[in-house]
Amino acid sequence: MNVFDEKRAELEQHEFMMGVERGRLAVALDLLTDALVLVGQHGVYCISNRNPAKPALDLETTANEIQGAKVLIQSVMEAIRRNREPEIANPE
């Protein structure tokens, strides 16, 4: 099963509210957030041998990469919104 089948309801809801592009990006953000939570939970059990107060380096790197992807997606969503605002304000 692919993501379009698994997340059909969420995709339909977000695409309706935000448009296809932003709706799909919003669902992608939700998936990344869920992954970030799972990595964080796993980090509780997999601590670094060098610094017990931190998660293992691979988990820390994974969390940072997921967070970076979220920031990029959010910037694209904001750019799409800004590009649409003039169209909505001045329909021709």
Buried (B, 14 or more C-beta within 10 A) or exposed (E): EEEEEEBEEBBEBBBEEBBEEBBBBBBBBEBBEEBBEEBEEBBEEEBBEEEEEEBBEEBBEBBEEBBEBBEEBEEBBEEBEEEBEEEEEEEE
